[in-house]
Amino acid sequence: MYFYGIKYIAVKTNPIEDDLLQLVTLRNRLGELGYADPEYDEAEDQLLEAEDAFNREHGAYLESILLQLHQAHFPGQEVLLPTAYMAAVYRDSVVEEGAYELPMDEGVLVDWELPNRTSRKAKLVLVPTPVRWMLFDGEGLQCLWSIEEPNEYRNPLAHDENAS
């Protein structure tokens, strides 16, 4: 399995960041437990309740951002709840301090529409610290939006465009 290292940085605390980090902690805990573990059902219930609360509290704001990303880069594809874009687990990198390792198959599969080209399959994933949407296209990753610059939406480049 291949992993991407995603840097995380210290950010000013905010309610979205705090709640997303709580979800990451709960997802990581659940990922460490086996189905047969007596704590699994309780940990899963806690995660589901926290996800519901996160979507109630922050869903409208985050979905408005997702809608703009989808309209610009993934037209015609359904916008899901923000928590659907989360990875199953977020592991601290063993290679690089201050980074997460995420399997490349995490996130929501999207058809990335490229101007004057055929569409490309990619994964859109929600990452904390800072809260941001990252696009994995099998060749690299790019930040499309970050809470640090909430009014800036980045246009992703095809990997071969980065080289020129």
Kinemage of the C-alpha trace (Angstrom):
@kinemage 1
@onewidth
@group {chain A} dominant
@subgroup {mainchain}
@vectorlist {calphas} color= white
{ca met a 1} P 0.000 0.000 0.000
{ca tyr a 2} L 1.338 3.416 -0.909
{ca phe a 3} L 1.092 6.412 1.374
{ca tyr a 4} L 1.256 10.142 0.943
{ca gly a 5} L 2.919 12.255 3.593
{ca ile a 6} L 0.901 15.365 4.356
{ca lys a 7} L 2.502 18.065 6.498
{ca tyr a 8} L 0.544 19.405 9.398
{ca ile a 9} L 1.338 22.652 11.090
{ca ala a 10} L 0.363 24.416 14.260
{ca val a 11} L -2.708 26.508 13.580
{ca lys a 12} L -4.793 28.837 15.640
{ca thr a 13} L -7.488 26.862 17.323
{ca asn a 14} L -10.967 27.160 15.887
{ca pro a 15} L -14.128 25.105 16.353
{ca ile a 16} L -13.880 23.295 13.005
{ca glu a 17} L -10.246 22.340 13.581
{ca asp a 18} L -10.925 21.189 17.146
{ca asp a 19} L -13.922 19.083 16.131
{ca leu a 20} L -12.107 17.595 13.115
{ca leu a 21} L -9.163 16.626 15.310
{ca gln a 22} L -11.594 14.929 17.699
{ca leu a 23} L -12.936 12.904 14.745
{ca val a 24} L -9.386 11.988 13.696
{ca thr a 25} L -8.664 10.773 17.228
{ca leu a 26} L -11.855 8.691 17.287
{ca arg a 27} L -11.203 7.251 13.806
{ca asn a 28} L -7.645 6.344 14.750
{ca arg a 29} L -8.852 4.665 17.934
{ca leu a 30} L -11.451 2.668 16.027
{ca gly a 31} L -8.797 1.704 13.469
{ca glu a 32} L -6.663 0.212 16.235
{ca leu a 33} L -9.482 -1.991 17.529
{ca gly a 34} L -10.529 -5.269 15.944
{ca tyr a 35} L -14.191 -6.128 15.416
{ca ala a 36} L -13.919 -8.713 18.190
{ca asp a 37} L -12.606 -6.150 20.672
{ca pro a 38} L -15.198 -5.552 23.424
{ca glu a 39} L -14.642 -1.784 23.085
{ca tyr a 40} L -15.248 -1.711 19.311
{ca asp a 41} L -19.025 -1.144 19.361
{ca glu a 42} L -18.771 1.657 21.914
{ca ala a 43} L -15.909 3.316 19.977
{ca glu a 44} L -17.909 3.055 16.741
{ca asp a 45} L -20.984 4.603 18.409
{ca gln a 46} L -18.868 7.472 19.763
{ca leu a 47} L -17.434 8.092 16.296
{ca leu a 48} L -20.843 8.059 14.609
{ca glu a 49} L -22.279 10.472 17.186
{ca ala a 50} L -19.278 12.798 16.786
{ca glu a 51} L -19.592 12.669 12.975
{ca asp a 52} L -23.276 13.541 13.189
{ca ala a 53} L -22.501 16.453 15.511
{ca phe a 54} L -19.690 17.648 13.220
{ca asn a 55} L -21.967 17.575 10.173
{ca arg a 56} L -24.731 19.403 12.070
{ca glu a 57} L -22.358 22.050 13.403
{ca his a 58} L -20.066 22.618 10.418
{ca gly a 59} L -21.755 20.839 7.524
{ca ala a 60} L -23.451 23.826 5.872
{ca tyr a 61} L -20.226 25.851 5.787
{ca leu a 62} L -18.036 22.964 4.583
{ca glu a 63} L -20.631 21.807 2.049
{ca ser a 64} L -20.698 25.316 0.538
{ca ile a 65} L -16.946 24.997 -0.033
{ca leu a 66} L -17.349 21.498 -1.429
{ca leu a 67} L -20.058 22.764 -3.781
{ca gln a 68} L -17.666 25.356 -5.210
{ca leu a 69} L -14.903 22.756 -5.593
{ca his a 70} L -17.277 20.335 -7.287
{ca gln a 71} L -18.697 22.955 -9.642
{ca ala a 72} L -15.210 24.045 -10.692
{ca his a 73} L -13.441 20.674 -10.948
{ca phe a 74} L -15.892 17.789 -10.578
{ca pro a 75} L -19.094 18.987 -12.295
{ca gly a 76} L -22.152 16.792 -12.187
{ca gln a 77} L -20.905 14.796 -9.216
{ca glu a 78} L -22.811 14.652 -5.977
{ca val a 79} L -21.533 16.624 -2.989
{ca leu a 80} L -21.429 14.341 0.049
{ca leu a 81} L -21.364 15.144 3.751
{ca pro a 82} L -17.960 16.535 4.786
{ca thr a 83} L -17.155 13.491 6.936
{ca ala a 84} L -17.480 11.231 3.883
{ca tyr a 85} L -14.255 12.810 2.589
{ca met a 86} L -12.247 11.806 5.653
{ca ala a 87} L -9.634 9.068 5.668
{ca ala a 88} L -10.329 5.985 7.770
{ca val a 89} L -7.162 6.676 9.783
{ca tyr a 90} L -4.590 9.450 9.989
{ca arg a 91} L -1.223 8.031 11.052
{ca asp a 92} L 1.682 10.150 12.205
{ca ser a 93} L 4.464 9.717 9.685
{ca val a 94} L 7.388 7.528 10.696
{ca val a 95} L 9.468 9.126 7.929
{ca glu a 96} L 8.805 12.832 8.423
{ca glu a 97} L 8.068 14.528 11.710
{ca gly a 98} L 5.020 16.779 11.591
{ca ala a 99} L 3.240 14.875 8.826
{ca tyr a 100} L 0.383 12.423 8.387
{ca glu a 101} L 0.578 9.306 6.290
{ca leu a 102} L -2.599 8.553 4.371
{ca pro a 103} L -3.135 5.588 2.077
{ca met a 104} L -3.630 6.749 -1.511
{ca asp a 105} L -7.014 5.048 -1.674
{ca glu a 106} L -8.560 7.263 1.031
{ca gly a 107} L -11.141 9.951 0.304
{ca val a 108} L -13.965 10.226 -2.217
{ca leu a 109} L -13.379 9.154 -5.817
{ca val a 110} L -14.026 12.032 -8.238
{ca asp a 111} L -13.743 12.552 -11.971
{ca trp a 112} L -11.417 15.513 -12.195
{ca glu a 113} L -12.371 17.602 -15.228
{ca leu a 114} L -9.313 19.031 -16.973
{ca pro a 115} L -9.617 21.782 -19.587
{ca asn a 116} L -9.060 20.473 -23.127
{ca arg a 117} L -8.299 16.967 -21.813
{ca thr a 118} L -10.030 13.822 -20.771
{ca ser a 119} L -11.113 13.635 -17.155
{ca arg a 120} L -8.872 11.932 -14.630
{ca lys a 121} L -9.825 9.815 -11.621
{ca ala a 122} L -8.681 11.310 -8.339
{ca lys a 123} L -9.477 11.223 -4.628
{ca leu a 124} L -10.660 14.214 -2.634
{ca val a 125} L -9.868 13.955 1.077
{ca leu a 126} L -10.477 16.174 4.122
{ca val a 127} L -7.308 16.694 6.172
{ca pro a 128} L -6.814 18.535 9.499
{ca thr a 129} L -4.176 20.916 10.806
{ca pro a 130} L -5.080 23.075 9.028
{ca val a 131} L -8.504 21.979 7.785
{ca arg a 132} L -8.125 21.523 4.026
{ca trp a 133} L -9.275 19.531 1.021
{ca met a 134} L -6.488 17.688 -0.759
{ca leu a 135} L -6.672 16.111 -4.211
{ca phe a 136} L -4.758 12.847 -4.822
{ca asp a 137} L -4.436 11.968 -8.492
{ca gly a 138} L -2.130 8.961 -8.280
{ca glu a 139} L 0.887 11.079 -9.208
{ca gly a 140} L 0.837 13.665 -6.456
{ca leu a 141} L -1.332 15.664 -4.131
{ca gln a 142} L -2.503 19.240 -4.152
{ca cys a 143} L -4.347 21.477 -1.731
{ca leu a 144} L -7.555 22.833 -3.274
{ca trp a 145} L -8.781 24.769 -0.249
{ca ser a 146} L -7.495 25.590 3.243
{ca ile a 147} L -9.185 27.206 6.223
{ca glu a 148} L -6.116 29.428 6.514
{ca glu a 149} L -7.167 31.158 3.265
{ca pro a 150} L -10.917 30.493 3.246
{ca asn a 151} L -11.692 32.705 0.241
{ca glu a 152} L -8.974 31.203 -1.969
{ca tyr a 153} L -9.825 28.223 -4.162
{ca arg a 154} L -6.833 26.712 -5.909
{ca asn a 155} L -6.928 25.234 -9.392
{ca pro a 156} L -5.262 21.850 -9.437
{ca leu a 157} L -2.703 21.127 -12.129
{ca ala a 158} L -2.247 17.851 -13.931
{ca his a 159} L 1.075 16.308 -12.894
{ca asp a 160} L 2.610 16.900 -16.334
{ca glu a 161} L 1.634 20.596 -16.093
{ca asn a 162} L 3.718 20.957 -12.904
{ca ala a 163} L 6.822 19.909 -14.823
{ca ser a 164} L 6.563 22.658 -17.418
